[in-house]
């Protein structure tokens, strides 16, 4: 096989990128990952939907400009209108298939991110031209099905059951026919291996380095205790669960504050909920913080990191929390429990369980020994993560599985 530096790679990410009128942009961690990937290939064709100013989610994608000159954006055809019906959505996928089919003929390999309907379409297109592909698992497609469903009025119908089963089939189809896979979290690795795909832990997508680490062995020592959450304000991150749990904990602990860092379509609903619960004076919506030095300062000044997601691979923000020596309270979804263990390097709670999440927050606040133990154990965890970063992981794995 030719060196990867002589190959053209079709990359289909699991979400859209943004165009600001001059440059293509993406969230920083994902942008860095694709830029580093491009260094090992002749050309990377990035096939994805492109958002522009005024589009939903545009603001969450504009944070970092692509830098590699050999990244060529191939914009997938967008729907003609919003709120497509089932038939119109099917026609939209047909347009995407025709477009991707033209791309697949001219590339050497495909790198498909899951869960993603365009990636499933890309898999079929590549197979037509006998082109090989490999996968990146960002999240469990089955777990993510509920939040990806666009027709809430049909949720309790046979159509939804068909939709969920179709997602299950597409995940297995794309993964089982892959050369290899990389995945965020042990749960997905196990699942993909069971599908017959040799799968590896993905190199962590971190923007921080060991020089950003903030050393401390305890928190929750001041007059005020600050809980912090970082993430897009979307359904999957479930900040409404965090707000309700915070409300319960704040009735017991009067000195609690909550900082929520991020932006997204749920922001208005979350602010309304904080007012309804009577905690708006204790909850600060800080928006998206682009300057990492400012974000890290908020993390250093916090006492607990809280993540209430209902579905995840393994979120980068947990790496950042561990690097800032913050005790973590998180739901046990996706790949999280494969790196974090309850009452060892984090407190794990069932998703959507407000009472349990509140009690988890209380246990960190009240149990000094447990809190110190979590900080100490998570320090060891993040140090091991730093040693596993490999910017050339994909090119090495491709050589390994083709040679």
Buried (B, 14 or more C-beta within 10 A) or exposed (E): EEEBEEBBBBBBBBBBBBBBEEEBBBBBBBBBBBBBBBBBBBBBBBBBBBBEEEBEBBBBBBBBBBEBEBBBBBBBEBBEEEEBEEEEBEEBBEBBBEBBBEBBEEBBBBBBBBBBBBBBBBBBBBBEEEBBBBBBBBBBBBBBBBBBBEBEEEEEEEEBEEBBEEBEEBBBBBBEBBBBBBBBBBBBBBBBBEBEBBBBBBBBBBBBEEEBBEEEEEBBEEEEBBBBBBBBBBBBBBBBBBBBBBBBBBEEBEEBBBBBBBBBEBBEEBBEBBEEBEBBEBBBBBEBBEEBEEBBBBBEEBBBBBBBBBBBBBBBBBBBBBBBBBBBBBBBBBBBBBBBBBBBBBBBBEBBBBEBBBBBBBBBBEBEEBBBBBBBBBBEBBEEBBEEEBBBBBBEBBBEBEE
